[in-house]
Amino acid sequence: HKLWFYTSGPQTPMGMYLNTDHPLLKNIHIRLGLQHSMDIDGMITKILRSDYEHLPQFYSGYGEYTDNSIKARPFDLKKADEYFSKAGFDKRGGDGIRINKDGVRLAFEITYGVPPHTPRLTYLKEEAKKAGVELNLSLLDGAAAFKKSSEKKHEMSWTGFSTNLRPSPLQTFHSDNAHKPQTNNFFNIANSKLDKLIETYRDSLSTAERIKLSHEIQHIVHDEAVFIPTIMVP
């Protein structure tokens, strides 16, 4: 018999961190297409024996501070096709990988630093081919993988941060930490509206206001599609 015990604590934001300084990942349609190209539920079922659950979003498990209406985008080849076509990748090469009119392949490198995660990524790599996406796996030792990502030299980083008592968006989503090394804004996201919300959230002494701002911040992060949520163990 198997017993499941659940807690209400914050969940590690484990997932794919997309570097928007990459020429292709600047395009919101490509980022949205990638969201629908990752068969996370299939990976959980077939590789992880359903011992994990699908993480809904970056800030999960923070009680009232989490907007539970935000859900991870599902594996959906039709939607992936629609978004990639909008981005100009409406044709496929002989190997099934999408190309644009200039012959650029829809290919990305995933940096990661945990060898036992290779089967998980291999599964996602094979399933992503159905959407016309090539994922190249780059396994480094843990320190080197984190260094590469913190220096913003990655394309897609498979990683996760530690949690806090409350959501702490300044370090990961404020433009002050974008386009510079040794910061936790692995996305290089720089959104002026998001910046203002983060600054107000940081300075507010009202719990109700901070909860409201936290939800607004989460919606913008979700809409920007810079983070692909993967797994959690709640």
Backbone as CSV, one residue per row, in Angstrom:
resi,resn,N_x,N_y,N_z,CA_x,CA_y,CA_z,C_x,C_y,C_z
1,HIS,0.850,-1.189,0.000,0.000,0.000,0.000,0.884,1.237,0.000
2,LYS,0.406,2.269,-0.666,1.149,3.518,-0.724,0.332,4.622,-0.065
3,LEU,0.944,5.328,0.869,0.298,6.459,1.527,0.932,7.757,1.052
4,TRP,0.085,8.748,0.764,0.589,10.050,0.334,0.337,11.067,1.442
5,PHE,1.393,11.776,1.814,1.268,12.842,2.796,1.539,14.174,2.097
6,TYR,0.614,15.114,2.208,0.758,16.411,1.555,1.045,17.506,2.568
7,THR,1.859,18.465,2.167,2.110,19.648,2.981,1.643,20.870,2.191
8,SER,1.611,22.009,2.852,1.159,23.218,2.170,2.317,24.189,1.942
9,GLY,3.533,23.670,1.954,4.703,24.538,1.820,4.990,24.967,0.398
10,PRO,5.806,26.007,0.239,6.204,26.470,-1.096,6.926,25.373,-1.873
11,GLN,6.670,25.329,-3.168,7.277,24.328,-4.037,8.460,24.913,-4.810
12,THR,9.520,24.140,-4.908,10.678,24.566,-5.703,10.250,24.833,-7.144
13,PRO,10.594,26.003,-7.692,10.248,26.278,-9.093,11.163,25.517,-10.044
14,MET,10.912,24.219,-10.137,11.700,23.358,-11.017,11.148,23.429,-12.430
15,GLY,12.025,23.724,-13.375,11.537,23.813,-14.742,12.604,24.238,-15.722
16,MET,12.140,24.720,-16.866,13.027,25.207,-17.921,13.007,26.731,-17.911
17,TYR,14.177,27.303,-17.714,14.341,28.753,-17.665,14.840,29.210,-19.042
18,LEU,14.008,29.965,-19.747,14.323,30.360,-21.118,15.034,31.711,-21.137
19,ASN,16.179,31.763,-21.781,16.973,32.991,-21.867,16.480,33.846,-23.033
20,THR,15.773,34.920,-22.732,15.168,35.741,-23.787,16.187,36.584,-24.550
21,ASP,17.458,36.518,-24.166,18.492,37.177,-24.967,18.878,36.323,-26.177
22,HIS,18.463,35.073,-26.170,18.714,34.199,-27.329,17.869,34.697,-28.496
23,PRO,18.442,34.770,-29.709,17.717,35.341,-30.866,16.331,34.752,-31.100
24,LEU,16.178,33.434,-30.964,14.873,32.820,-31.190,13.951,32.974,-29.987
25,LEU,14.527,32.912,-28.784,13.708,32.964,-27.582,13.219,34.372,-27.246
26,LYS,13.675,35.358,-28.006,13.105,36.707,-27.873,11.647,36.715,-28.317
27,ASN,11.304,35.785,-29.209,9.982,35.750,-29.831,8.980,35.062,-28.909
28,ILE,7.946,35.806,-28.503,6.937,35.267,-27.589,6.226,34.063,-28.180
29,HIS,6.041,34.042,-29.506,5.351,32.916,-30.134,6.182,31.639,-30.041
30,ILE,7.496,31.771,-30.137,8.355,30.598,-29.987,8.318,30.102,-28.543
31,ARG,8.343,31.031,-27.604,8.287,30.622,-26.192,6.961,29.924,-25.884
32,LEU,5.872,30.444,-26.419,4.571,29.807,-26.206,4.518,28.443,-26.895
33,GLY,5.102,28.358,-28.082,5.150,27.072,-28.782,5.928,26.032,-27.992
34,LEU,7.018,26.458,-27.373,7.809,25.531,-26.560,7.038,25.042,-25.347
35,GLN,6.222,25.936,-24.777,5.407,25.530,-23.629,4.523,24.331,-23.992
36,HIS,3.985,24.358,-25.202,3.076,23.298,-25.639,3.809,22.122,-26.296
37,SER,5.147,22.185,-26.332,5.933,21.110,-26.953,6.536,20.153,-25.936
38,MET,6.344,20.460,-24.652,6.956,19.653,-23.597,5.910,18.736,-22.950
39,ASP,6.085,17.447,-23.130,5.136,16.480,-22.574,5.514,16.155,-21.127
40,ILE,5.284,17.131,-20.235,5.643,16.956,-18.829,4.805,15.855,-18.182
41,ASP,3.511,15.834,-18.471,2.651,14.807,-17.865,3.073,13.409,-18.302
42,GLY,3.449,13.264,-19.559,3.927,11.967,-20.039,5.224,11.563,-19.369
43,MET,6.113,12.526,-19.169,7.373,12.254,-18.482,7.122,11.789,-17.050
44,ILE,6.188,12.461,-16.375,5.871,12.105,-14.985,5.316,10.684,-14.916
45,THR,4.451,10.351,-15.847,3.814,9.027,-15.840,4.777,7.919,-16.255
46,LYS,5.516,8.145,-17.345,6.300,7.065,-17.937,7.724,6.953,-17.381
47,ILE,8.301,8.068,-16.990,9.673,8.035,-16.498,9.734,8.066,-14.977
48,LEU,8.843,8.833,-14.362,8.891,9.023,-12.913,7.828,8.221,-12.166
49,ARG,7.151,7.324,-12.870,6.192,6.385,-12.258,5.104,7.099,-11.446
50,SER,4.759,8.295,-11.866,3.717,9.106,-11.218,4.044,9.448,-9.767
51,ASP,5.339,9.454,-9.425,5.749,9.825,-8.071,5.838,11.344,-7.896
52,TYR,5.658,12.070,-8.996,5.696,13.525,-8.962,4.374,14.059,-9.508
53,GLU,4.178,15.354,-9.379,3.025,16.019,-9.974,3.509,17.173,-10.842
54,HIS,2.619,17.656,-11.703,2.971,18.738,-12.619,2.912,20.073,-11.870
55,LEU,4.028,20.763,-11.805,4.088,22.080,-11.166,3.244,23.067,-11.969
56,PRO,2.320,23.788,-11.321,1.442,24.703,-12.075,2.133,25.957,-12.595
57,GLN,2.980,26.565,-11.758,3.599,27.833,-12.130,4.799,28.093,-11.225
58,PHE,5.469,29.244,-11.418,6.712,29.536,-10.705,6.503,29.612,-9.198
59,TYR,5.430,30.296,-8.770,5.176,30.477,-7.332,4.009,29.596,-6.884
60,SER,4.300,28.350,-6.596,3.271,27.400,-6.163,3.450,27.069,-4.689
61,GLY,2.336,26.960,-3.974,2.385,26.541,-2.584,2.577,27.648,-1.573
62,TYR,2.339,28.894,-1.987,2.531,30.022,-1.073,1.217,30.507,-0.458
63,GLY,0.263,29.619,-0.311,-0.999,29.988,0.314,-1.724,31.068,-0.458
64,GLU,-2.189,32.100,0.239,-2.934,33.181,-0.405,-2.100,33.953,-1.418
65,TYR,-0.798,33.878,-1.286,0.076,34.605,-2.214,0.133,33.950,-3.588
66,THR,-0.293,32.695,-3.683,-0.307,31.987,-4.962,-1.675,32.120,-5.630
67,ASP,-1.671,32.479,-6.904,-2.911,32.517,-7.679,-3.115,31.132,-8.288
68,ASN,-3.995,30.363,-7.693,-4.198,28.972,-8.120,-4.953,28.837,-9.437
69,SER,-5.379,29.968,-10.020,-6.035,29.900,-11.328,-5.015,29.708,-12.453
70,ILE,-3.752,29.954,-12.156,-2.701,29.813,-13.169,-2.261,28.357,-13.242
71,LYS,-2.328,27.795,-14.429,-1.955,26.400,-14.634,-0.878,26.291,-15.717
72,ALA,-0.077,25.271,-15.624,0.929,25.022,-16.656,0.238,24.716,-17.986
73,ARG,0.795,25.206,-19.070,0.221,24.939,-20.395,0.452,23.466,-20.764
74,PRO,-0.549,22.816,-21.329,-0.445,21.385,-21.616,0.333,21.080,-22.896
75,PHE,0.780,19.853,-22.995,1.385,19.354,-24.226,0.297,19.321,-25.291
76,ASP,0.451,20.141,-26.322,-0.604,20.288,-27.329,0.054,20.603,-28.668
77,LEU,0.157,19.585,-29.532,0.867,19.748,-30.801,0.177,20.736,-31.730
78,LYS,-1.147,20.824,-31.655,-1.876,21.757,-32.507,-1.552,23.199,-32.124
79,LYS,-1.571,23.473,-30.827,-1.248,24.833,-30.377,0.214,25.163,-30.646
80,ALA,1.088,24.180,-30.459,2.503,24.396,-30.751,2.680,24.769,-32.217
81,ASP,1.985,24.072,-33.094,2.060,24.361,-34.524,1.579,25.786,-34.838
82,GLU,0.500,26.198,-34.181,-0.044,27.538,-34.415,0.963,28.615,-34.021
83,TYR,1.576,28.452,-32.852,2.525,29.465,-32.381,3.808,29.473,-33.216
84,PHE,4.337,28.304,-33.544,5.563,28.245,-34.332,5.338,28.804,-35.739
85,SER,4.156,28.558,-36.288,3.834,29.095,-37.617,3.790,30.621,-37.581
86,LYS,3.233,31.177,-36.495,3.209,32.640,-36.337,4.617,33.210,-36.286
87,ALA,5.552,32.400,-35.766,6.940,32.846,-35.646,7.731,32.609,-36.931
88,GLY,7.072,32.068,-37.957,7.745,31.844,-39.236,8.340,30.470,-39.405
89,PHE,8.109,29.579,-38.441,8.628,28.216,-38.543,7.482,27.285,-38.945
90,ASP,7.017,27.471,-40.186,5.860,26.712,-40.661,6.240,25.562,-41.587
91,LYS,7.532,25.328,-41.771,7.989,24.230,-42.622,8.919,23.331,-41.819
92,ARG,9.088,22.099,-42.286,9.973,21.149,-41.624,11.024,20.649,-42.596
93,GLY,12.210,20.392,-42.020,13.279,19.825,-42.820,13.089,18.334,-42.980
94,GLY,14.023,17.686,-43.643,13.928,16.258,-43.885,13.909,15.420,-42.622
95,ASP,14.452,15.966,-41.535,14.485,15.229,-40.268,13.298,15.557,-39.369
96,GLY,12.355,16.366,-39.897,11.157,16.685,-39.126,11.277,17.905,-38.247
97,ILE,12.462,18.500,-38.171,12.662,19.697,-37.347,12.267,20.930,-38.152
98,ARG,11.583,21.848,-37.503,11.092,23.049,-38.177,12.235,23.967,-38.622
99,ILE,11.998,24.620,-39.738,12.936,25.618,-40.240,12.142,26.832,-40.701
100,ASN,12.793,27.998,-40.697,12.137,29.196,-41.225,12.615,29.446,-42.652
101,LYS,12.206,30.566,-43.221,12.530,30.849,-44.626,14.027,31.020,-44.869
102,ASP,14.773,31.306,-43.791,16.221,31.463,-43.916,16.969,30.166,-43.646
103,GLY,16.224,29.102,-43.397,16.844,27.812,-43.142,17.315,27.612,-41.710
104,VAL,16.921,28.521,-40.804,17.295,28.388,-39.390,16.469,27.275,-38.755
105,ARG,17.129,26.375,-38.055,16.447,25.261,-37.410,15.883,25.682,-36.056
106,LEU,14.757,25.098,-35.679,14.158,25.365,-34.374,14.816,24.411,-33.378
107,ALA,16.026,24.782,-32.966,16.841,23.912,-32.117,17.376,24.698,-30.930
108,PHE,17.405,24.045,-29.764,17.844,24.696,-28.538,18.673,23.742,-27.697
109,GLU,19.606,24.316,-26.952,20.433,23.545,-26.034,19.868,23.682,-24.618
110,ILE,19.731,22.551,-23.933,19.284,22.552,-22.541,20.483,22.257,-21.649
111,THR,20.814,23.207,-20.791,21.901,23.043,-19.833,21.347,22.456,-18.538
112,TYR,21.981,21.399,-18.037,21.553,20.824,-16.762,22.745,20.208,-16.052
113,GLY,22.598,19.966,-14.733,23.753,19.522,-13.961,23.510,18.334,-13.056
114,VAL,22.452,17.549,-13.317,22.139,16.382,-12.483,22.031,15.158,-13.390
115,PRO,23.050,14.283,-13.418,23.035,13.113,-14.322,21.771,12.261,-14.259
116,PRO,21.175,11.983,-13.067,19.961,11.156,-13.035,18.767,11.785,-13.758
117,HIS,18.857,13.065,-14.106,17.761,13.711,-14.830,17.822,13.461,-16.336
118,THR,18.880,12.804,-16.794,19.026,12.565,-18.237,17.847,11.797,-18.839
119,PRO,17.339,10.718,-18.198,16.176,10.025,-18.786,14.954,10.933,-18.917
120,ARG,14.762,11.846,-17.970,13.627,12.771,-18.044,13.757,13.667,-19.277
121,LEU,14.943,14.212,-19.452,15.164,15.120,-20.571,15.187,14.375,-21.907
122,THR,15.671,13.156,-21.898,15.672,12.360,-23.131,14.247,12.109,-23.594
123,TYR,13.362,11.819,-22.644,11.948,11.633,-22.997,11.377,12.919,-23.602
124,LEU,11.614,14.053,-22.952,11.096,15.326,-23.468,11.689,15.644,-24.839
125,LYS,12.952,15.329,-25.015,13.622,15.561,-26.299,12.942,14.796,-27.427
126,GLU,12.634,13.530,-27.168,12.007,12.703,-28.197,10.578,13.159,-28.494
127,GLU,9.836,13.536,-27.459,8.467,13.991,-27.660,8.424,15.347,-28.354
128,ALA,9.400,16.203,-28.072,9.434,17.532,-28.690,9.642,17.456,-30.202
129,LYS,10.241,16.360,-30.662,10.424,16.186,-32.107,9.083,16.150,-32.826
130,LYS,8.047,15.671,-32.144,6.705,15.627,-32.740,6.210,17.032,-33.055
131,ALA,6.681,18.010,-32.263,6.301,19.408,-32.489,7.272,20.099,-33.439
132,GLY,8.304,19.365,-33.864,9.288,19.948,-34.781,10.395,20.695,-34.079
133,VAL,10.619,20.384,-32.798,11.642,21.065,-32.004,12.794,20.104,-31.715
134,GLU,14.015,20.596,-31.895,15.204,19.820,-31.556,15.759,20.319,-30.224
135,LEU,15.881,19.423,-29.262,16.475,19.753,-27.969,17.808,19.029,-27.852
136,ASN,18.874,19.769,-27.661,20.203,19.189,-27.498,20.587,19.261,-26.025
137,LEU,20.874,18.120,-25.431,21.138,18.045,-24.000,22.606,18.312,-23.694
138,SER,22.856,19.234,-22.769,24.220,19.588,-22.375,24.381,19.358,-20.877
139,LEU,24.951,18.207,-20.518,25.154,17.845,-19.123,26.515,18.346,-18.647
140,LEU,26.489,19.200,-17.622,27.713,19.685,-16.982,27.670,19.264,-15.516
141,ASP,28.776,19.457,-14.791,28.667,19.214,-13.355,27.825,20.335,-12.754
142,GLY,27.267,20.093,-11.573,26.296,21.020,-11.003,26.773,22.448,-10.918
143,ALA,28.000,22.657,-10.450,28.532,24.015,-10.298,28.693,24.699,-11.650
144,ALA,29.171,23.952,-12.640,29.385,24.534,-13.967,28.057,24.889,-14.635
145,ALA,27.044,24.046,-14.422,25.725,24.315,-15.005,25.130,25.583,-14.409
146,PHE,25.242,25.732,-13.089,24.700,26.925,-12.437,25.483,28.168,-12.864
147,LYS,26.803,28.045,-12.968,27.644,29.171,-13.375,27.279,29.630,-14.787
148,LYS,27.081,28.680,-15.688,26.733,29.025,-17.064,25.406,29.765,-17.114
149,SER,24.441,29.317,-16.315,23.127,29.950,-16.302,23.172,31.319,-15.630
150,SER,23.900,31.426,-14.523,23.957,32.707,-13.817,24.742,33.745,-14.613
151,GLU,25.604,33.284,-15.506,26.324,34.207,-16.388,25.547,34.482,-17.670
152,LYS,24.346,33.895,-17.767,23.416,34.104,-18.876,23.978,33.607,-20.216
153,LYS,24.749,32.528,-20.142,25.318,31.939,-21.356,24.516,30.728,-21.824
154,HIS,23.418,30.447,-21.158,22.577,29.308,-21.510,21.525,29.711,-22.542
155,GLU,20.893,28.720,-23.129,19.717,28.945,-23.968,18.473,28.567,-23.154
156,MET,18.439,27.311,-22.712,17.392,26.844,-21.808,18.096,26.152,-20.642
157,SER,17.732,26.504,-19.424,18.363,25.923,-18.247,17.348,25.076,-17.492
158,TRP,17.709,23.817,-17.256,16.857,22.894,-16.492,17.331,22.955,-15.048
159,THR,16.585,23.675,-14.214,17.051,23.890,-12.849,15.885,24.271,-11.951
160,GLY,16.199,24.615,-10.706,15.179,25.057,-9.763,15.838,25.851,-8.646
161,PHE,15.136,26.841,-8.125,15.649,27.653,-7.028,15.064,27.191,-5.699
162,SER,15.699,27.603,-4.611,15.137,27.340,-3.293,13.936,28.255,-3.083
163,THR,13.163,27.970,-2.054,11.943,28.735,-1.803,12.159,29.752,-0.682
164,ASN,11.161,30.620,-0.504,11.187,31.630,0.546,9.882,31.565,1.337
165,LEU,9.811,32.351,2.417,8.580,32.422,3.191,7.447,33.002,2.351
166,ARG,7.768,33.971,1.515,6.831,34.600,0.590,7.491,34.679,-0.785
167,PRO,6.719,34.828,-1.861,7.330,35.012,-3.180,8.317,36.182,-3.159
168,SER,9.458,35.995,-3.802,10.511,37.017,-3.825,10.892,37.311,-5.277
169,PRO,10.039,38.059,-5.995,10.232,38.239,-7.438,11.360,39.177,-7.847
170,LEU,11.864,39.994,-6.913,12.896,40.968,-7.286,14.113,40.293,-7.896
171,GLN,14.565,39.206,-7.276,15.806,38.561,-7.720,15.674,37.868,-9.071
172,THR,14.488,37.370,-9.374,14.341,36.560,-10.587,13.674,37.275,-11.760
173,PHE,12.888,38.333,-11.488,12.099,38.922,-12.572,12.257,40.429,-12.758
174,HIS,13.044,41.102,-11.915,13.221,42.549,-12.084,14.324,42.829,-13.091
175,SER,14.141,43.877,-13.891,15.104,44.198,-14.948,16.474,44.594,-14.409
176,ASP,16.543,45.021,-13.139,17.847,45.337,-12.544,18.769,44.129,-12.561
177,ASN,18.195,42.938,-12.601,18.989,41.714,-12.582,19.052,41.026,-13.942
178,ALA,18.609,41.736,-14.987,18.652,41.184,-16.349,19.905,41.664,-17.080
179,HIS,20.320,40.877,-18.055,21.428,41.245,-18.953,22.736,41.523,-18.213
180,LYS,22.926,40.861,-17.092,24.183,41.000,-16.354,24.469,39.669,-15.665
181,PRO,25.763,39.323,-15.498,26.111,38.033,-14.894,25.910,38.023,-13.386
182,GLN,25.891,36.809,-12.849,25.832,36.580,-11.411,24.567,37.130,-10.755
183,THR,23.454,37.026,-11.447,22.157,37.334,-10.847,21.226,36.164,-11.112
184,ASN,20.091,36.150,-10.424,19.151,35.034,-10.564,18.069,35.272,-11.614
185,ASN,18.159,36.347,-12.367,17.216,36.561,-13.466,17.731,35.785,-14.674
186,PHE,17.590,34.453,-14.608,18.077,33.588,-15.686,17.316,33.829,-16.986
187,PHE,16.156,34.470,-16.896,15.307,34.696,-18.064,15.746,35.919,-18.857
188,ASN,16.505,36.818,-18.217,16.821,38.130,-18.783,15.536,38.888,-19.128
189,ILE,14.506,38.673,-18.337,13.249,39.358,-18.566,13.367,40.800,-18.074
190,ALA,12.897,41.738,-18.878,12.926,43.167,-18.533,11.605,43.771,-18.986
191,ASN,10.678,43.894,-18.064,9.326,44.357,-18.359,9.025,45.503,-17.400
192,SER,8.811,46.699,-17.938,8.642,47.886,-17.096,7.414,47.784,-16.194
193,LYS,6.330,47.223,-16.709,5.129,47.063,-15.883,5.399,46.096,-14.735
194,LEU,6.111,45.011,-15.047,6.460,44.030,-14.028,7.379,44.658,-12.978
195,ASP,8.322,45.473,-13.424,9.231,46.152,-12.497,8.460,46.978,-11.466
196,LYS,7.492,47.752,-11.938,6.725,48.617,-11.035,5.940,47.803,-10.013
197,LEU,5.357,46.708,-10.467,4.620,45.840,-9.546,5.545,45.232,-8.495
198,ILE,6.727,44.805,-8.934,7.693,44.201,-8.019,8.164,45.218,-6.980
199,GLU,8.431,46.435,-7.414,8.895,47.482,-6.497,7.816,47.838,-5.470
200,THR,6.569,47.928,-5.937,5.466,48.233,-5.020,5.264,47.089,-4.044
201,TYR,5.356,45.874,-4.550,5.232,44.671,-3.711,6.308,44.662,-2.623
202,ARG,7.517,44.983,-3.009,8.636,44.980,-2.059,8.444,46.010,-0.949
203,ASP,7.903,47.163,-1.289,7.784,48.268,-0.328,6.493,48.248,0.483
204,SER,5.502,47.488,0.037,4.195,47.513,0.692,4.230,46.882,2.084
205,LEU,3.497,47.485,3.003,3.363,46.951,4.357,1.986,46.329,4.583
206,SER,1.182,46.304,3.521,-0.172,45.753,3.610,-0.200,44.334,3.065
207,THR,-0.613,43.385,3.894,-0.695,41.998,3.451,-1.656,41.841,2.283
208,ALA,-2.818,42.493,2.374,-3.814,42.380,1.304,-3.266,42.919,-0.016
209,GLU,-2.562,44.038,0.054,-1.996,44.615,-1.171,-0.900,43.720,-1.738
210,ARG,-0.080,43.167,-0.867,1.007,42.301,-1.334,0.455,41.040,-1.998
211,ILE,-0.615,40.491,-1.459,-1.238,39.316,-2.070,-1.763,39.658,-3.455
212,LYS,-2.432,40.803,-3.568,-2.978,41.248,-4.862,-1.852,41.462,-5.875
213,LEU,-0.780,42.124,-5.441,0.353,42.377,-6.330,1.047,41.078,-6.721
214,SER,1.144,40.145,-5.778,1.759,38.850,-6.067,1.019,38.139,-7.191
215,HIS,-0.310,38.187,-7.155,-1.114,37.561,-8.200,-0.895,38.243,-9.550
216,GLU,-0.833,39.564,-9.540,-0.611,40.306,-10.789,0.745,39.974,-11.382
217,ILE,1.750,39.870,-10.526,3.099,39.523,-10.980,3.100,38.131,-11.605
218,GLN,2.434,37.196,-10.965,2.389,35.821,-11.479,1.721,35.741,-12.845
219,HIS,0.682,36.549,-13.062,0.004,36.538,-14.364,0.912,37.065,-15.462
220,ILE,1.685,38.098,-15.171,2.601,38.632,-16.188,3.690,37.613,-16.502
221,VAL,4.227,36.980,-15.459,5.261,35.952,-15.676,4.696,34.820,-16.534
222,HIS,3.470,34.419,-16.240,2.824,33.362,-17.030,2.626,33.815,-18.476
223,ASP,2.165,35.040,-18.669,1.914,35.550,-20.014,3.205,35.687,-20.819
224,GLU,4.308,35.998,-20.146,5.591,36.152,-20.842,6.158,34.796,-21.282
225,ALA,5.685,33.716,-20.664,6.065,32.346,-21.058,7.573,32.106,-21.037
226,VAL,8.239,32.674,-20.039,9.694,32.508,-19.940,10.077,31.282,-19.102
227,PHE,9.099,30.731,-18.388,9.347,29.593,-17.498,8.421,28.452,-17.861
228,ILE,8.984,27.270,-18.084,8.173,26.082,-18.352,8.170,25.243,-17.078
229,PRO,7.050,25.220,-16.339,6.987,24.457,-15.091,7.064,22.960,-15.376
230,THR,7.768,22.242,-14.509,7.899,20.805,-14.746,7.329,19.982,-13.588
231,ILE,8.093,19.740,-12.540,7.654,18.785,-11.519,7.654,19.377,-10.110
232,MET,6.860,18.755,-9.251,6.849,19.097,-7.832,6.496,17.847,-7.029
233,VAL,6.851,17.878,-5.752,6.504,16.792,-4.841,5.827,17.430,-3.638
234,PRO,4.505,17.669,-3.717,3.826,18.397,-2.643,3.424,17.512,-1.473
